[in-house]
Every structure is written in structure tokens, then in C-alpha cells.
């Protein structure tokens, strides 16, 4: 292809060395050679000779795929030879660096679609060898580059056996071919998922992330990241830790309000330490994700930090730490209203944490956010209506002299003594239906008409418009629920990859002792945190029992802390058991337990909750890609592998055809032997 505006040309050997280098893996987009590697050409065209070469290669592949069984007289062994030749051609073409990226960057849409329809290109994109860091570069590029990355993910998601070998080869499909196809597809998806920075850079897609998140390739990569047992257990543990944090925070506030400072710090300091340690853990967790994204790409870190949910998280944990420190120093909560606001922020952070754990929860949360974004114009009209009627009524009642003599009418006296701000609040109550007929006694007809008009506009008109807006947004949310849930899962997977890169970076023999010490510290960090939480959680439970008996702490907070502790310990034990079961599989010291009934039972117990949870997650059907509409006329039966019964039926028909052809050929040969050169005309035609 004709590529221009590229300042540096990287040799193939340099490209191969860079893509396998540990330096590139550990510092993506941070070194000069990486910048050269991920540089995108600004103009790509398709010469006629190049397109002709692709067509010839596609013709060879189609010929090798079809001729082995189109002619019945061809030996069956030719199928294996043809398959090896096809694989050799595809492997040779896929070894060319940046070929798939260049095809995707062809500017002319007609030429690009013509290339993508060729069998050589479809088989080329199905090879893991064709994927490299160029995909991450496309995701990090401009709008056109991100569109190319989206198109590539759509193509590899809808790939099928009929698309690779042609529908004429359907008679040759069997269970072995289907298993091999699935294995190669999983290998391709695994290669894409292992690209450094792939999942975090997916966040660059913005609004397109809603549709791309439901594609088969992305779903496989996401679930391979967050659907594993340890991430699932960790997600549930953090959810119940948040509940423990909220409960202990509320208990600390209650105790500071009810008990003097000296006695609280002397007898019940374990609640304060428990809440502070959990808040510090989540704060460090969010900062580590932000730093990991910053090491990958600065724009990605800025996009992540500026999102509404993440900003709420940073403010929440910083506020919790600040409030707990203030309560430890001051020892009272009088006059500090923001202590209650922090409690509300904790609940909002809890909702953002669980949005990727259930499709119904994600639908409700995203629906509320969409409704809040849609209601900005409605709220403007509603406020204008409040000011409109409140100002008129306030001025009319003062200019008409109705408030000069209000003796004996307490309601009207209260009405006349309102300040302008209070009149706005009173009008808000009128517009939502809070007016009473008795409050209009003694007022002029004009004031009564204005009150009735305000009530009519608020209760009849604006409230019904509000209901219509909320209903419409909820119906749209129900239609796109699987898409929003897929986006929430993808964001969780990106955070999981980012946090693992910080606490468990790839091992590099040339990195020195510093990286090894950091990896050891990362493994000990979780154990130390679990021990701290366990110690102070047990102490808090014991203190709660005595506080409940003394009547200082209510039954609700006491029972809530017990339930949160039980559920938290359930997932801690499950995660520890799974780690021990994996250690049995890998450690030579536990080889005697490997495969035993104890080992199998332990794995079943650990994996059963995870399997139940992951099987309950549904993603629905994804939206069609741009080029999927051209395939709508093709039936599903033609574009899928054959089942066992269908294959056996077609295979029997194929064998019968061979037998009939052999019988006819033997008859022609006997006819030629008996009658000499007087051959059967049909036999001559077959020659």
C-alpha cells in the first residue's frame, strides 16, 4: 500500500524485537522507540496491483478449500495436503508486520470493504500472529484510528467457519473442525487480551464503548480478566468491606455524639482504626489505578480521573479520612454538617462499585444518570415557572394592600411575612400540589387566580412531562441494558489490569532487585491488610456487644455489622481455599494431594459460587456492526458449524455419492474392456 507522511521506517527485525521487549511492556508509550512503533500513517491508499495480488491469493485459498471435495474422483488424502498449503500461505502473509493495520487504515471505504471481503484477508485477521501493539496504537489514536480499531473488533467477533472456508465446504465440517475453530478463536482473543494496555486503552472509545463492549471478542477478553475466581472473590470482598466501612463510620459518629472524647478514645478506638484502615486501602487502590494508567498514557489517566464516578470516589475517601482525623482530634460532631454528607457519598460510591456486578443494578444506575443529564432543560423551565409565579404573587399582594390588615387570620399573616427566598420555596410547594383552599381566604381574585394557575402548571403540566421523560428514558435503558452492563464490566476489567500492573508487574530478569522486592511487597500487602482488618473487626464486634447491652448502640447497627462481617469472612475463606487449591496444583510439596478426593472437593466448593455467579450474567445480543447489515439476508443455518446429526446425514449422503460414482466408473471401464475402443459417451465426457 501507498503510505506517506511517515518520518521513520522501522526494520522488521527491530519491530519484532520491540514487540517482545520487556521494556516496551513495562513502559508503553513512554520511550522513543515505542513512539516510532505505534506511529500511525496519515494516508493509506490501495494500488490496483496490490488488490490484484490479494485476489490471486484468495483464489488460491478458495481453490485449495473447494477442489479437495468438489471432484469425487479426487483422493481424500488431498484434503490434508490442501489444508497444509492453505495454512502455509496464510502464515506467510500474516508474518508481514502491520499488514492488518494498513488494510484497516485504507481511506477509501469501497476499497477497504472489497479487501475485507476476500478470503485471504478474513483468514489473515483470524491469525494471532497478525495482532500486535498496532491495535493499542489505534485505540490511542484519533477518531479515525479508533473507528478502525472498532471495525477490527467487529470483524474478529463475527468470524465463522463459513467465512473462513466458504459455504461450499460445509459438507466437510465435523466436530473436530468445530473444536479446532473454537480453539483458534480463543487463541486469537487471548492474544488480543494480552496486548499491553489493550483494556485500559479501550476507555478511549468513549460513547462507542457502549456498542463495542458487547462484541464477542471483547466479552471474552473481559470475562477472562474479571470472571476468574480470584477477581470475583475480590470484588465481593471489597463490596462487603465498603459496607463494613459505612457501618463502622456510622458507629463512630454515634459514639462521638453519645460518649465524651476521652472515654471514646480510651475504650472504643477499634471502630476508628477499622474505618480508617479500610478508607486508606480504597484510597491507595484508586491512586494505584490512576498511576498505572498514567504510566500507560497520560491522556488515559486524565480521562479516567475526570469521570464523574471516579471523582466521587476520590472525594469520598479523602473526606472519610479527613472526617475521621477531625473526630479523633476534636472529639465532637456539633456544627459539622458535612459529616452527614460524607455518609451519603459513601452510599453513592457503593452504588458505583456494584454497577458492574449485576445487569439490573447497572441498568438502574445508568438510567438515573441518563435521567439526570436529560432533566437539565426541564429543571430550567421548572425554576423559571417558580420565579414567574412567586414574583407576581409577592408583588401583587404587596401592591394591592392586602397585607396591611391581617389581624385574625394567622395563615394569611404568615403568607404576607414571607421573604423573597421563602416565597420561592412556598411556590415550589404550590407547584407540586401543596396548596390548601383555606390559605386563599381573604385574598383578592387576582391572587387566587395566580395560585390556581401555578398549581395547574405544576401539578398537571410539568409533573406529567416529568413522568413522560422518566418513562421514556427508562424504556431506552431497558433496551440498552446489556450494552451498559457490558461497559461496566469492561471498565472493571480495565481497572483490574491497571491494578495488577502496579502491584504485580511483569517479571524482568534485567530489572534488578528492586522489582523483585516490590513484587514480594505486593504479595505481602494483601495479607497485612487482611490481618489488620481481621483484628480490629473482631474487636469491634466484641465492643458492639457491650455497647448494645448498655443501650448506647442500637440493634440495627449491631446486627448490620455482624451480617457484614459474616459475609466478608465467607468470601475471604472462599478466596483462601481457592489459593490453597491452586497451590496444590503447582507446588511439588503438595503433590500427594493433587487429584485426591479432598483436592477435587475443595475445587468444587471454591468454584461453585463463581460458576453460579458468572452463569447468571447475561449480555444479550450485541448491536450490529456497520457491515453486518449486508449479511442480514443470510440465514443462520448456513453460517454455523453443523451439528453431529446433520454432519452424519451429509456424510452418509457424501459416501453414497462416492459409492454410486465408483459403481458407474466400474461399469464404464467394463464396457470399454468388453467393447474395445467403443467407449460409453458419458465416459468420454468425463475424461
C-alpha positions, -999 to 999 in steps of 0.1 A, spaced: 0 0 0 10 36 -6 19 50 28 30 86 32 40 111 59 60 86 79 92 101 90 110 69 103 110 34 89 115 6 114 130 -26 101 112 -59 106 139 -72 130 135 -40 151 97 -44 152 100 -80 163 125 -71 190 104 -42 202 71 -61 205 88 -88 226 108 -64 247 101 -62 284 109 -25 283 80 -19 259 57 -40 281 67 -21 313 67 14 297 42 15 269 42 48 250 69 62 273 101 56 251 112 70 218 113 35 201 77 28 213 66 61 198 80 50 165 65 16 168 29 29 174 31 57 149 2 57 125 4 66 88 -18 96 79 -27 84 43 -31 49 30 -44 41 -5 -48 8 -23 -30 4 -57 -45 -19 -83 -16 -43 -83 -18 -48 -46 -55 -55 -48 -49 -79 -77 -23 -98 -56 -48 -102 -28 -74 -115 -52 -49 -141 -66 -41 -153 -31 -78 -155 -22 -83 -175 -54 -56 -200 -43 -71 -204 -9 -106 -209 -23 -93 -234 -48 -75 -254 -22 -105 -253 1 -130 -265 -26 -113 -287 -51 -104 -314 -25 -140 -325 -23 -157 -309 -53 -144 -337 -75 -154 -371 -62 -126 -389 -80 -100 -369 -61 -83 -388 -33 -92 -380 3 -56 -375 12 -55 -344 -9 -76 -327 18 -47 -328 43 -22 -316 17 -45 -287 7 -50 -278 43 -13 -276 49 -8 -255 18 -36 -231 29 -20 -227 63 14 -221 48 0 -193 26 -19 -177 54 11 -180 78 34 -164 53 11 -134 47 4 -130 84 41 -127 92 42 -93 74 42 -66 101 14 -41 102 -4 -56 73 -38 -58 90 -34 -23 104 -26 -9 69 -57 -27 55 -79 -11 82 -64 24 75 -73 24 38 -91 56 34 -115 46 6 -143 27 22 -152 9 -10 -117 -4 -15 -114 -13 22 -146 -33 21 -135 -51 -11 -103 -61 7 -121 -73 38 -144 -95 17 -115 -115 3 -108 -149 20 -71 -142 24 -79 -111 45 -105 -129 66 -81 -158 73 -53 -133 79 -72 -115 106 -80 -148 123 -43 -155 129 -29 -144 163 4 -136 145 -12 -107 128 -21 -89 160 4 -66 177 7 -33 195 -7 -15 165 -41 -23 179 -33 -4 211 -20 24 189 -53 26 170 -72 27 203 -50 56 215 -51 75 182 -76 99 167 -112 94 158 -105 76 125 -79 53 142 -104 44 169 -130 37 142 -106 13 126 -100 -5 159 -137 -8 164 -141 -23 129 -114 -48 136 -130 -60 168 -163 -64 150 -146 -84 122 -129 -109 146 -161 -111 167 -183 -122 138 -158 -146 121 -172 -181 114 -163 -213 97 -182 -204 66 -165 -171 64 -130 -187 65 -136 -217 43 -166 -208 23 -201 -223 25 -194 -248 -2 -171 -265 23 -199 -270 48 -202 -307 39 -167 -313 53 -173 -297 87 -173 -321 117 -169 -318 154 -131 -318 151 -132 -288 128 -155 -270 151 -133 -276 181 -102 -265 162 -120 -234 150 -130 -226 186 -95 -232 198 -80 -209 172 -106 -182 180 -99 -184 218 -62 -182 210 -67 -151 189 -89 -135 216 -63 -144 242 -35 -128 222 -55 -96 219 -63 -96 256 -26 -100 264 -16 -69 245 -2 -44 270 -26 -15 275 -54 -30 254 -82 -30 280 -72 4 296 -69 20 261 -104 7 253 -117 35 276 -106 59 248 -136 48 227 -160 70 248 -195 66 235 -185 38 211 -176 18 241 -213 10 247 -216 -10 215 -181 -24 213 -184 -38 249 -209 -64 237 -189 -79 209 -178 -115 213 -141 -108 213 -143 -80 239 -167 -100 261 -143 -130 260 -114 -108 270 -133 -90 297 -147 -122 313 -112 -138 311 -100 -109 332 -128 -103 358 -146 -136 355 -118 -156 371 -123 -168 407 -99 -145 425 -112 -113 408 -148 -123 415 -140 -131 452 -120 -98 455 -149 -78 440 -174 -93 466 -149 -88 494 -145 -51 485 -182 -47 484 -187 -60 519 -157 -40 531 -175 -9 519 -205 -20 539 -182 -25 569 -167 9 564 -201 26 562 -214 8 593 -182 15 613 -183 51 602 -218 55 614 -210 38 647 -180 62 652 -203 92 647 -229 78 671 -203 71 698 -186 105 694 -221 121 698 -230 100 729 -197 95 747 -171 120 759 -139 123 739 -116 108 765 -137 77 771 -143 71 734 -106 72 725 -97 51 755 -123 23 752 -137 22 716 -108 32 694 -110 0 674 -140 14 654 -120 44 644 -90 23 633 -112 -1 614 -129 26 594 -96 45 588 -78 14 576 -105 5 551 -107 40 538 -69 42 534 -70 9 515 -96 21 490 -78 54 486 -45 37 478 -63 14 454 -77 43 434 -44 61 434 -26 30 422 -51 26 392 -46 63 383 -8 59 384 -9 27 363 -30 45 337 -6 75 337 23 51 331 4 37 301 -7 71 287 -13 105 303 -45 112 283 -60 80 295 -52 89 331 -68 123 327 -99 108 311 -102 83 339 -96 109 367 -121 134 352 -150 109 350 -179 117 374 -178 84 393 -141 84 399 -141 120 411 -168 110 436 -146 81 447 -116 104 453 -136 129 472 -154 102 492 -123 85 506 -104 118 511 -135 131 531 -137 100 552 -101 102 562 -104 139 569 -136 134 590 -122 105 610 -90 125 617 -111 155 627 -132 134 650 -101 119 666 -87 154 673 -118 174 681 -140 147 696 -174 162 688 -197 165 658 -218 196 668 -220 221 640 -203 198 614 -230 190 589 -206 177 563 -202 146 584 -236 135 572 -228 144 536 -198 121 538 -221 93 547 -242 99 516 -211 99 495 -202 65 508 -235 51 497 -231 67 462 -196 51 460 -211 18 470 -236 20 441 -208 28 416 -189 -2 429 -216 -27 424 -228 -14 390 -207 -40 372 -218 -69 393 -255 -71 382 -272 -61 350 -303 -49 368 -282 -27 391 -262 -13 362 -294 -5 343 -309 14 372 -277 33 379 -271 43 343 -308 52 340 -306 76 369 -275 92 354 -292 95 320 -323 110 335 -302 135 355 -285 145 322 -318 148 304 -336 168 330 -314 199 329 -337 217 304 -368 206 323 -353 219 356 -346 252 339 -382 255 328 -394 244 363 -372 271 381 -384 297 356 -420 288 364 -413 291 402 -398 325 398 -425 336 374 -454 329 397 -437 337 430 -426 371 419 -460 380 405 -479 369 436 -454 385 460 -456 419 442 -494 417 437 -501 410 474 -479 439 485 -492 465 459 -529 456 464 -527 464 501 -539 430 512 -512 426 538 -519 459 556 -547 445 578 -543 408 585 -555 407 621 -573 375 630 -560 355 600 -528 337 611 -524 318 578 -526 349 557 -503 367 581 -477 340 577 -482 343 539 -476 380 539 -445 378 561 -425 357 537 -392 369 524 -385 366 486 -365 334 491 -392 319 513 -418 328 487 -398 308 461 -398 278 484 -435 283 491 -442 284 454 -423 252 449 -448 236 474 -477 250 455 -464 237 421 -461 202 434 -496 202 449 -491 216 484 -518 243 482 -548 244 505 -581 262 498 -582 276 533 -550 295 527 -567 316 499 -594 330 522 -593 368 523 -571 371 492 -581 390 461 -594 373 430 -562 380 411 -540 363 437 -564 333 438 -562 330 400 -524 332 401 -523 304 428 -546 282 408 -526 288 376 -494 279 394 -509 248 408 -523 238 373 -490 243 355 -470 225 382 -493 195 390 -510 189 357 -485 200 331 -449 199 344 -453 168 366 -468 148 337 -440 160 315 -415 148 341 -432 114 343 -431 111 305 -394 119 304 -385 94 331 -407 67 315 -391 73 281 -355 72 295 -363 40 314 -376 23 283 -345 33 264 -324 20 293 -342 -14 292 -334 -17 255 -297 -10 261 -293 -27 295 -269 -54 282 -248 -27 265 -245 -6 297 -237 -37 317 -210 -47 292 -195 -13 295 -195 -15 333 -178 -49 331 -152 -35 307 -144 -6 330 -140 -31 358 -116 -52 337 -95 -22 328 -92 -13 365 -82 -49 373 -55 -49 346 -42 -15 358 -40 -25 395 -23 -58 386 3 -39 366 12 -18 397 11 -45 424 23 -74 403 44 -61 374 58 -85 349 90 -102 360 121 -90 342 155 -107 348 173 -74 338 153 -52 361 174 -58 392 165 -65 428 141 -35 431 114 -51 411 117 -84 429 114 -66 463 83 -47 450 67 -80 439 73 -96 472 59 -65 490 28 -66 468 21 -102 478 26 -93 515 4 -62 512 -29 -80 509 -20 -104 538 -11 -75 561 -42 -56 553 -64 -87 559 -47 -92 592 -53 -56 603 -89 -57 593 -95 -90 609 -80 -79 643 -100 -47 645 -132 -62 631 -132 -88 658 -125 -62 685 -153 -40 670 -178 -69 672 -169 -76 708 -173 -39 717 -206 -37 698 -220 -65 721 -212 -45 752 -225 -12 737 -257 -29 727 -263 -43 762 -257 -8 777 -282 7 753 -257 31 737 -257 13 703 -290 4 686 -299 -31 674 -298 -21 637 -262 -11 636 -252 -40 658 -269 -66 635 -257 -48 604 -220 -50 615 -225 -87 623 -240 -95 589 -214 -76 570 -186 -94 590 -201 -128 583 -205 -122 545 -170 -107 543 -154 -137 561 -173 -161 538 -156 -147 507 -122 -144 525 -124 -181 533 -135 -190 498 -106 -170 482 -81 -185 506 -94 -220 499 -91 -214 461 -55 -201 465 -46 -232 485 -62 -255 459 -42 -237 432 -11 -241 453 -17 -279 455 -18 -279 416 16 -261 413 36 -269 444 57 -301 444 54 -303 482 16 -309 479 19 -334 450 5 -362 472 -28 -343 474 -31 -335 437 -61 -352 422 -73 -366 455 -109 -365 466 -100 -337 491 -85 -317 463 -114 -322 439 -140 -314 466 -121 -283 476 -120 -271 440 -158 -278 436 -166 -259 467 -145 -229 457 -156 -227 421 -193 -234 426 -202 -199 437 -182 -184 409 -198 -206 383 -232 -198 396 -225 -161 396 -209 -159 361 -236 -181 346 -262 -157 359 -246 -128 340 -264 -122 306 -252 -99 279 -280 -103 254 -274 -97 217 -250 -70 206 -258 -43 182 -249 -49 146 -216 -36 132 -216 -13 102 -210 -41 78 -233 -66 94 -263 -52 76 -251 -67 44 -252 -102 59 -288 -100 72 -302 -119 42 -280 -149 50 -297 -175 72 -283 -186 105 -283 -222 94 -259 -215 66 -235 -196 88 -228 -220 116 -210 -253 121 -230 -285 115 -243 -305 145 -234 -341 149 -267 -354 134 -265 -330 105 -229 -339 98 -236 -376 99 -265 -372 75 -245 -352 50 -215 -375 54 -237 -405 46 -250 -387 15 -214 -380 5 -204 -416 9 -233 -428 -11 -224 -403 -39 -189 -417 -39 -201 -453 -40 -225 -445 -68 -198 -428 -88 -174 -457 -82 -201 -481 -94 -207 -460 -125 -170 -458 -132 -165 -495 -129 -194 -500 -153 -178 -477 -179 -144 -495 -175 -161 -529 -181 -179 -515 -211 -146 -503 -225 -129 -536 -219 -157 -556 -235 -163 -534 -265 -128 -522 -270 -125 -486 -283 -162 -482 -284 -164 -462 -252 -196 -450 -235 -202 -414 -244 -207 -405 -208 -172 -419 -200 -157 -399 -228 -173 -367 -215 -160 -375 -180 -125 -377 -195 
